[in-house]
Amino acid sequence: MSSEDTLVDKRVEDLASQVAETTDRNVPILLLALQDILDSIIPGSQKADRIRKDIWRFELLQSVLIALKQDFSQVNGKWTTAAQLAKILAHCAVGLDPPDSYEYHAIFLPEAAERLLILARNIQHRYMKIPERTIALKDDLIKAYKEVFDGLQWLFSGHIFLTTNVLRSNYLLQILITDDRETAIGVLAVLQSAVRVNHTVLNSLDEKVVHSLLDEVIYKLSAFNDPETGAAATRALVNISSIHQPLIRLLYTRYKGLRPLLSRWTGKGFGRDLKKLLSLLDAGSAQQAELQRLHRSATTIQAIWRGFITRRKLRKANQAFSSLQKNYRQMQVKRDERVLVERQQRELEHQLLVARRQAIRQTRQKHLDMITAMKPGDVNKFLEMHQISAAIAIQARWKGVLERRKLGLRKATAKQVKAAITIQRCVRQFLKRQEDRKKEPLLFQPPPGLTEERRLELQREIDLHRENHPPKPVSHERLQETHDQAQEMLAHFLTVRMAHRKNYQKREALLAALETDANLLADAPKISDASDRDIYKFTSHSAPVAAKALANHKEELIMLRQPWWKNLNVEEKTDEEIEEAYDYNIL
């Protein structure tokens, strides 16, 4: 045990000795020191459990319960001190598991709950006797009243069986039978909390007790006009009815005028709870009320969704009409432009035709003028020359047409030649890379030319060099660093060697597979002479390989059906992709 734990234990022991030696009137003031001890520890820790057991062992908790029986009007702090002691009693009792568990649970805890109810009743009695003009004193009393009820709720929240004792107590009923607004709200909160903590507590109570509690809650709704009291009573009925469903039937049968009574609270600020209570009364059960709520929710969702869909359709319709009008106007503009362009084109063609006819007419007129001006003997010679020049022009035009027709074939031939050159260059590069790889020595094999005699000769040279150049003295740290570097280099070398070895084995397996395939193809019979056994040799029993072969076959058939010029832009695969594809087929 640490020194701090010993100090706390000493404080509990000293407090117990002081309580034993002082008078009864000073005991409540001394017991308030327990709050400082509880505040100095972490709740839920082992230290807190040990402190609570020490408080019980030194009978300080029993002293608190006895002190609550005093008349606190004669004690310093009066009823505020009583409320603090009630809080200390509740916080010490929750989480305590003493060795004498029977005495603690069967005697002490019920008596503590009863004592807190008596204390709350006494504070309520004095609060109602004080005149309204002493506002400060009434505020202190109502604050102490609420603290006592907070302690009581904390107590039966930690010990659920106490809810039966609390609801069965006559003091709770006396507190509930009040015409004061503040105290009524507090006791209704305690009633609601007890039913929430223990859902089956109303089943364990006598029917008369349940009727008495309900009578007082209904009385609050009928006699009070304060919205806070009505809201508290309505909230209590709603929560209790939601937890204890038989209560709904009891409200429906025993209090037939409850529904008209609830209508007077409409518009008081707690319409949600009031509406829920009315729906429970109308439905007759919590399940039916939940079904009605879900039905209303579904109806509301459907109405909202349908309204949203309708608005969206209207918005889309407006957009569609606007878009239709816009497109129609654009189409009209384009049509007018097209008509205008066609008209201009026709006018241009007509003008060109007229100009061509005029040019022909002028040319012919020139020829006629020239023929008219010539001598009769030169006319035939001129016509022959004119025919020859016309024939030359026609031949030039026709040769141009033929050459232009051949130009496409020449371009296609040039494209084929260029593609063949590209393929040959790629094949030569691939073969060169393969030859270069074959020339590279394997890392896990000894270099060429390293025989046993050469290795011994090199070893002697190394030993001679070591004798002539002995190593310099090196510190242990430097040796360790060098050793670590060597280990890293060795690990890197082994990793690389393993990778190269795997690649070498992979290539050997690939070559063996290629050789096997080549032997099978070389010894393969003709298709007409093939038997079932020959077909079985060339059949793959691997589903992935068969699927890949079928896909490749279909791809090859598609490529064969296409024109040759569509296969020129087929993307060439690299060596690695080819090897990976082949490895996938092998696997």
C-alpha positions as a printed Julia matrix, in Angstrom:
587×3 Matrix{Float64}:
   0.0     0.0      0.0
   1.37    3.4     -0.98
   1.8     6.33     1.36
  -1.14    8.15    -0.25
  -3.46    5.17     0.38
  -2.28    5.01     3.97
  -3.03    8.73     4.35
  -6.58    8.29     3.1
  -7.15    5.31     5.35
  -5.84    7.34     8.25
  -8.31   10.14     7.42
 -11.22    7.69     7.51
 -10.02    6.25    10.8
  -9.52    9.7     12.34
 -12.97   10.79    11.19
 -14.51    7.68    12.74
 -12.78    8.42    16.08
 -13.95   12.06    16.01
 -17.54   11.0     15.3
 -17.42    8.55    18.19
 -16.17   11.2     20.64
 -18.36   14.21    19.67
 -21.95   15.02    20.54
 -24.9    14.1     18.34
 -25.43   17.67    17.15
 -21.88   17.93    15.73
 -21.96   14.53    14.0
 -23.57   15.8     10.73
 -20.96   18.55    10.39
 -18.11   16.07    10.92
 -19.6    13.58     8.47
 -19.48   16.19     5.7
 -15.71   15.51     5.58
 -16.58   12.25     3.8
 -17.34   14.3      0.67
 -13.73   15.57     0.58
 -12.45   12.0      0.89
 -14.75   10.82    -1.93
 -13.73   13.74    -4.15
 -10.04   12.92    -3.7
 -10.33    9.45    -5.29
 -11.06    8.31    -8.85
 -14.58    6.8     -9.18
 -14.6     3.15   -10.18
 -10.99    2.47    -9.16
  -9.79   -0.15    -6.7
  -8.83    2.64    -4.35
 -12.44    3.91    -4.37
 -13.76    0.43    -3.52
 -11.3     0.12    -0.66
 -12.28    3.52     0.74
 -15.99    2.63     0.62
 -15.31   -0.62     2.47
 -13.32    1.3      5.1
 -16.22    3.76     5.52
 -18.56    0.81     6.04
 -16.12   -1.01     8.32
 -15.71    2.02    10.59
 -19.55    2.39    10.59
 -19.43    5.9      9.16
 -22.16    5.05     6.65
 -24.4     3.84     9.46
 -23.6     7.08    11.29
 -24.77    9.07     8.24
 -28.04    7.16     8.23
 -28.53    7.82    11.96
 -27.62   11.48    11.53
 -30.33   11.9      8.89
 -32.91   11.16    11.61
 -32.1    14.43    13.41
 -34.0    17.68    13.16
 -31.68   19.7     10.93
 -33.33   22.96    11.82
 -31.02   22.99    14.87
 -27.85   21.97    12.94
 -25.38   24.31    11.26
 -26.27   24.56     7.58
 -29.74   23.21     8.38
 -31.39   21.33     5.52
 -28.52   22.01     3.12
 -26.35   19.88     5.4
 -29.03   17.17     5.32
 -29.07   17.2      1.49
 -25.27   16.89     1.4
 -25.4    13.93     3.81
 -28.08   12.3      1.6
 -25.79   12.73    -1.39
 -22.84   11.21     0.52
 -25.02    8.27     1.62
 -26.14    7.54    -1.97
 -22.66    7.8     -3.51
 -21.08    5.61    -0.83
 -23.82    2.97    -1.0
 -23.64    2.52    -4.79
 -20.77    0.23    -5.74
 -20.22   -1.05    -2.17
 -20.08   -4.81    -1.62
 -19.3    -5.41     2.08
 -18.58   -8.85     3.57
 -21.89   -8.87     5.49
 -23.86   -8.57     2.27
 -27.19   -9.79     3.71
 -27.35   -7.12     6.41
 -26.32   -4.48     3.87
 -28.87   -5.39     1.17
 -31.77   -6.57     3.32
 -31.66   -4.02     6.13
 -29.4    -1.07     5.48
 -30.34   -0.18     1.87
 -34.16   -0.3      2.34
 -33.8     1.75     5.51
 -31.58    4.26     3.63
 -34.16    4.65     0.84
 -36.93    5.11     3.41
 -34.85    7.65     5.32
 -34.25    9.7      2.17
 -38.0     9.74     1.47
 -38.68   10.89     5.04
 -36.07   13.61     4.67
 -37.63   14.77     1.39
 -41.06   14.78     3.07
 -39.75   16.92     5.96
 -38.16   19.41     3.58
 -41.38   19.58     1.57
 -43.42   20.18     4.71
 -41.23   23.09     5.78
 -41.1    24.46     2.23
 -44.88   24.65     2.04
 -45.15   26.36     5.45
 -42.74   29.18     4.61
 -44.48   32.28     3.26
 -43.79   33.45    -0.28
 -41.98   36.61     0.79
 -38.95   34.62     2.1
 -37.75   33.74    -1.38
 -34.11   33.01    -0.45
 -35.09   30.48     2.21
 -37.56   28.78    -0.14
 -34.86   28.56    -2.83
 -32.49   26.86    -0.37
 -35.15   24.37     0.66
 -36.19   23.48    -2.9
 -32.53   23.06    -3.83
 -32.01   20.71    -0.87
 -35.25   18.89    -1.82
 -33.97   18.27    -5.36
 -30.54   17.12    -4.07
 -32.24   14.57    -1.79
 -34.25   13.2     -4.71
 -31.09   13.13    -6.88
 -29.41   11.04    -4.21
 -32.44    8.74    -4.04
 -32.41    8.25    -7.82
 -28.68    7.51    -7.7
 -29.31    4.97    -4.92
 -32.03    2.93    -6.64
 -30.21    3.21    -9.99
 -27.31    1.3     -8.4
 -29.61   -1.11    -6.54
 -32.63   -1.81    -8.75
 -34.55   -3.78    -6.12
 -34.97   -0.54    -4.12
 -37.42    0.79    -6.74
 -40.09   -1.51    -5.26
 -39.44   -0.15    -1.76
 -39.53    3.43    -3.02
 -42.8     3.14    -4.96
 -44.42    1.11    -2.17
 -43.48    3.64     0.51
 -46.26    5.71     2.08
 -43.89    8.65     2.29
 -43.63    8.79    -1.5
 -47.41    8.9     -1.7
 -47.49   11.68     0.93
 -44.96   13.66    -1.05
 -46.98   13.08    -4.22
 -50.18   14.33    -2.53
 -49.26   17.99    -2.69
 -50.57   21.13    -4.28
 -47.14   22.73    -4.64
 -45.77   23.03    -8.16
 -42.01   22.7     -7.51
 -42.19   19.68    -5.22
 -44.75   17.96    -7.47
 -42.43   18.2    -10.46
 -39.58   16.66    -8.46
 -41.56   13.65    -7.2
 -43.0    13.01   -10.69
 -39.43   12.85   -12.0
 -38.56   10.28    -9.28
 -41.6     8.17   -10.21
 -40.66    8.28   -13.9
 -37.01    7.42   -13.16
 -37.96    4.44   -10.97
 -40.09    2.87   -13.7
 -37.36    3.52   -16.29
 -34.7     1.85   -14.12
 -36.84   -1.23   -13.35
 -39.31   -2.0    -16.15
 -41.1    -4.7    -14.12
 -41.48   -2.74   -10.89
 -45.18   -2.03   -11.44
 -45.88   -5.76   -11.84
 -44.41   -6.39    -8.36
 -46.59   -3.74    -6.69
 -50.04   -4.19    -5.27
 -52.87   -3.0     -7.47
 -53.98   -0.5     -4.82
 -50.52    1.1     -4.77
 -50.5     1.47    -8.52
 -53.99    2.96    -8.49
 -53.01    5.41    -5.74
 -49.99    6.63    -7.69
 -51.99    6.99   -10.89
 -54.8     8.79    -9.07
 -52.38   11.43    -7.86
 -50.77   11.84   -11.3
 -54.2    12.23   -12.94
 -55.16   14.65   -10.19
 -52.19   16.81   -11.12
 -53.56   17.03   -14.67
 -57.06   17.94   -13.51
 -56.37   20.31   -10.59
 -53.29   22.2    -11.75
 -53.18   24.92   -14.38
 -49.41   25.33   -14.42
 -47.89   24.17   -17.76
 -44.74   22.81   -16.08
 -46.75   20.55   -13.77
 -48.95   19.4    -16.64
 -45.91   18.71   -18.8
 -44.24   16.72   -15.99
 -47.39   14.65   -15.34
 -47.98   14.02   -19.05
 -44.35   13.06   -19.59
 -44.5    10.67   -16.65
 -47.65    8.98   -18.0
 -46.15    8.68   -21.5
 -42.87    7.18   -20.33
 -44.5     4.81   -17.84
 -47.07    3.68   -20.44
 -44.33    3.09   -23.04
 -42.44    0.88   -20.58
 -45.38   -0.78   -18.79
 -47.93   -1.55   -21.52
 -50.75   -2.89   -19.25
 -50.98    0.63   -17.86
 -52.51    1.8    -21.14
 -55.49   -0.52   -20.7
 -55.81    0.62   -17.08
 -55.88    4.28   -18.12
 -58.44    3.47   -20.8
 -60.81    1.58   -18.49
 -60.34    3.26   -15.09
 -60.04    6.91   -16.21
 -62.65    7.3    -18.91
 -62.65   11.09   -18.68
 -58.88   11.35   -19.15
 -59.0    12.08   -22.85
 -61.33   15.11   -22.57
 -59.23   16.22   -19.62
 -56.09   16.18   -21.72
 -57.66   18.39   -24.36
 -57.51   21.37   -21.97
 -53.71   21.22   -22.09
 -53.55   21.76   -25.85
 -51.26   24.61   -26.84
 -49.4    24.72   -23.49
 -45.96   23.98   -24.91
 -45.73   20.18   -24.5
 -47.87   19.12   -27.44
 -45.5    16.32   -28.49
 -45.9    14.35   -25.23
 -49.61   15.18   -25.11
 -50.12   13.95   -28.65
 -48.23   10.74   -27.91
 -50.34   10.08   -24.78
 -53.56   10.68   -26.71
 -52.43    8.29   -29.44
 -51.69    5.65   -26.79
 -55.16    6.07   -25.3
 -56.81    5.9    -28.73
 -54.82    2.85   -29.8
 -55.29    0.91   -26.58
 -51.76   -0.59   -26.69
 -48.23    0.51   -27.32
 -47.91   -1.78   -30.34
 -51.06   -0.38   -31.93
 -49.93    3.17   -31.17
 -46.56    2.45   -32.77
 -48.3     1.0    -35.83
 -50.49    4.1    -36.1
 -47.45    6.34   -35.72
 -45.63    4.41   -38.44
 -48.72    4.62   -40.65
 -48.92    8.39   -40.19
 -45.2     8.69   -40.83
 -45.49    6.61   -43.99
 -48.45    8.71   -45.16
 -46.53   11.91   -44.5
 -43.46   10.61   -46.32
 -45.56    9.5    -49.28
 -47.3    12.89   -49.46
 -43.99   14.74   -49.31
 -42.48   12.42   -51.92
 -45.44   12.73   -54.27
 -45.38   16.5    -53.92
 -41.67   16.48   -54.65
 -42.16   14.25   -57.71
 -45.0    16.46   -58.99
 -43.0    19.65   -58.52
 -40.03   18.08   -60.23
 -42.21   16.98   -63.16
 -43.66   20.48   -63.45
 -40.19   21.98   -63.32
 -38.99   19.53   -65.95
 -42.09   20.26   -68.06
 -41.38   24.0    -67.95
 -37.77   23.34   -68.85
 -38.89   20.99   -71.63
 -41.26   23.61   -73.1
 -38.56   26.25   -72.96
 -36.06   23.87   -74.52
 -38.59   22.86   -77.22
 -39.26   26.47   -78.14
 -35.58   27.28   -78.16
 -34.75   24.26   -80.33
 -37.6    25.08   -82.71
 -36.36   28.65   -83.12
 -32.82   27.41   -83.68
 -34.07   24.9    -86.23
 -35.96   27.66   -88.08
 -32.84   29.86   -88.11
 -30.72   26.97   -89.4
 -33.33   26.15   -92.05
 -33.45   29.76   -93.24
 -29.66   29.85   -93.34
 -29.56   26.57   -95.28
 -32.15   27.88   -97.77
 -30.16   31.1    -98.2
 -26.91   29.18   -98.75
 -28.58   26.87  -101.27
 -30.0    29.85  -103.13
 -26.62   31.54  -103.23
 -25.05   28.27  -104.42
 -27.58   27.93  -107.21
 -27.03   31.54  -108.27
 -23.28   30.99  -108.26
 -23.6    27.81  -110.33
 -25.89   29.61  -112.77
 -23.43   32.48  -113.09
 -20.57   30.02  -113.64
 -22.59   28.17  -116.25
 -23.42   31.43  -118.06
 -19.74   32.53  -117.88
 -18.64   29.13  -119.23
 -21.09   29.34  -122.12
 -19.97   32.85  -122.9
 -16.32   31.75  -122.8
 -17.1    28.83  -125.14
 -19.04   31.1   -127.43
 -16.22   33.65  -127.44
 -13.64   30.94  -128.11
 -15.62   29.56  -130.99
 -16.15   33.05  -132.32
 -12.39   33.63  -132.19
 -11.82   30.38  -134.08
 -14.33   31.4   -136.69
 -12.7    34.8   -137.0
  -9.27   33.2   -137.3
 -10.55   30.72  -139.91
 -12.21   33.57  -141.78
  -8.97   35.56  -141.82
  -6.88   32.59  -143.0
  -6.13   31.57  -146.5
  -8.23   28.68  -147.82
  -5.19   26.42  -148.01
  -4.27   26.92  -144.34
  -7.69   26.13  -142.93
  -7.27   22.33  -142.99
  -3.81   22.57  -141.44
  -5.17   24.74  -138.6
  -8.03   22.34  -137.91
  -5.6    19.39  -137.76
  -3.36   21.23  -135.3
  -6.39   22.14  -133.22
  -7.5    18.52  -133.1
  -4.0    17.38  -132.11
  -3.84   19.9   -129.24
  -7.31   18.79  -128.07
  -6.23   15.14  -128.15
  -3.1    15.99  -126.15
  -5.2    17.77  -123.51
  -7.57   14.79  -123.26
  -4.68   12.36  -122.94
  -3.05   14.5   -120.22
  -6.28   14.55  -118.29
  -6.73   10.8   -118.6
  -3.14   10.06  -117.6
  -3.65   12.26  -114.55
  -6.72   10.22  -113.61
  -4.78    6.96  -113.99
  -1.86    8.25  -111.94
  -4.17    9.43  -109.2
  -5.77    5.99  -109.15
  -2.35    4.38  -108.8
  -1.38    6.83  -106.05
  -3.58    5.07  -103.49
  -2.06    1.69  -104.37
   1.43    3.16  -104.12
   0.67    4.64  -100.71
  -0.67    1.29   -99.51
   2.45   -0.48  -100.85
   4.68    2.09   -99.14
   2.74    1.56   -95.88
   3.2    -2.21   -96.16
   6.92   -1.82   -96.78
   7.23    0.53   -93.8
   5.29   -1.91   -91.59
   7.51   -4.81   -92.74
  10.62   -2.77   -91.93
   9.22   -1.97   -88.47
   8.41   -5.65   -87.82
  11.88   -6.74   -88.98
  13.54   -4.11   -86.78
  11.53   -5.22   -83.72
  12.34   -8.89   -84.39
  16.07   -8.13   -84.79
  16.05   -6.14   -81.54
  14.27   -8.98   -79.76
  16.74  -11.57   -81.09
  19.68   -9.32   -80.13
  18.35   -8.99   -76.59
  17.95  -12.74   -76.36
  21.53  -13.29   -77.55
  22.84  -10.71   -75.07
  21.02  -12.43   -72.24
  22.5   -15.79   -73.19
  26.0   -14.3    -73.09
  25.56  -12.94   -69.56
  27.09  -15.27   -66.9
  24.77  -16.6    -64.22
  25.34  -15.17   -60.77
  25.14  -18.49   -58.94
  27.64  -20.16   -61.31
  31.4   -19.65   -61.05
  32.97  -17.32   -63.63
  34.43  -19.0    -66.71
  38.07  -20.0    -66.47
  38.09  -20.41   -62.65
  39.59  -23.89   -62.27
  40.75  -25.47   -59.05
  44.44  -24.69   -59.78
  43.59  -21.06   -60.57
  41.56  -20.81   -57.37
  44.51  -22.14   -55.29
  46.87  -19.72   -56.99
  44.59  -16.8    -56.23
  44.24  -17.98   -52.64
  48.08  -18.03   -52.24
  48.3   -14.51   -53.63
  45.64  -13.38   -51.19
  47.47  -15.0    -48.24
  50.78  -13.42   -49.33
  49.13  -10.0    -49.6
  47.67  -10.42   -46.12
  51.12  -11.31   -44.69
  52.76   -8.3    -46.33
  49.94   -5.95   -45.39
  48.68   -6.94   -41.98
  45.42   -5.22   -40.94
  45.62   -2.2    -38.74
  44.21   -2.46   -35.21
  40.53   -1.54   -35.27
  38.22   -0.83   -32.37
  35.39   -3.13   -31.45
  32.77   -0.59   -32.55
  34.39   -0.3    -35.99
  34.5    -4.08   -36.33
  30.85   -4.33   -35.37
  29.95   -1.66   -37.94
  31.97   -3.43   -40.66
  30.37   -6.72   -39.71
  26.89   -5.2    -40.02
  27.73   -3.75   -43.44
  29.06   -7.12   -44.59
  25.91   -8.84   -43.37
  23.74   -6.32   -45.25
  25.77   -6.82   -48.43
  25.59  -10.59   -48.02
  21.82  -10.47   -47.5
  21.45   -8.28   -50.58
  23.59  -10.66   -52.61
  21.59  -13.69   -51.45
  18.34  -11.92   -52.28
  19.53  -11.0    -55.77
  20.98  -14.49   -56.3
  17.7   -16.08   -55.31
  15.83  -13.86   -57.76
  18.26  -14.7    -60.57
  18.05  -18.37   -59.71
  14.27  -18.26   -59.91
  14.46  -16.47   -63.28
  16.95  -19.07   -64.5
  14.7   -21.93   -63.39
  11.78  -20.17   -65.01
  13.65  -19.88   -68.31
  14.75  -23.52   -68.12
  11.16  -24.61   -67.5
  10.01  -22.42   -70.39
  12.63  -23.9    -72.73
  11.7   -27.42   -71.64
   8.02  -26.66   -72.27
   8.86  -25.19   -75.69
  10.98  -28.21   -76.55
   8.18  -30.56   -75.5
   5.66  -28.61   -77.55
   8.04  -28.61   -80.53
   8.51  -32.41   -80.29
   4.76  -32.91   -80.09
   4.19  -30.68   -83.12
   7.01  -32.36   -85.06
   5.64  -35.85   -84.39
   2.01  -34.81   -84.86
   0.17  -36.79   -87.57
  -2.06  -35.27   -90.2
  -5.5   -34.14   -89.19
  -7.09  -36.82   -91.37
  -4.95  -39.54   -89.68
  -5.32  -38.23   -86.1
  -6.79  -40.65   -83.57
  -8.43  -40.06   -80.2
  -5.11  -40.7    -78.47
  -3.38  -38.05   -80.59
  -6.16  -35.58   -79.82
  -5.78  -36.4    -76.13
  -2.07  -35.44   -76.29
  -2.85  -31.96   -77.61
  -5.83  -31.41   -75.29
  -5.27  -29.29   -72.18
  -7.1   -30.41   -69.02
  -6.63  -27.05   -67.32
  -9.69  -24.8    -67.4
  -7.67  -21.53   -67.4
  -5.45  -22.79   -70.23
  -8.43  -23.95   -72.25
 -10.2   -20.64   -71.7
  -7.09  -18.7    -72.71
  -6.58  -20.86   -75.82
 -10.21  -20.37   -76.84
  -9.88  -16.6    -76.38
  -6.65  -16.53   -78.43
  -8.26  -18.64   -81.15
 -11.23  -16.29   -81.39
  -8.93  -13.29   -81.44
  -6.84  -14.84   -84.24
  -9.97  -15.62   -86.28
 -11.13  -12.01   -85.9
  -7.74  -10.72   -87.02
  -7.72  -13.07   -90.06
 -11.14  -11.81   -91.15
 -10.04   -8.18   -90.98
  -8.21   -6.43   -93.85
  -4.44   -6.47   -93.65
  -4.22   -2.71   -93.14
  -6.21   -2.88   -89.9
  -3.57   -5.15   -88.36
  -0.71   -2.71   -88.98
  -1.58   -0.56   -85.93
  -1.88   -3.53   -83.59
   0.11   -2.69   -80.48
   3.21   -4.85   -80.18
   3.76   -6.73   -76.92
   7.02   -6.47   -75.06
   9.19   -9.47   -74.15
   8.03   -9.36   -70.56
   4.34   -9.38   -71.59
   4.95  -12.31   -73.93
   6.75  -14.26   -71.18
   4.01  -13.47   -68.66
   1.3   -14.56   -71.11
   3.18  -17.78   -71.85
   3.76  -18.47   -68.17
   0.03  -17.96   -67.54
  -0.78  -20.48   -70.28
   1.7   -22.97   -68.84
   0.23  -22.65   -65.37
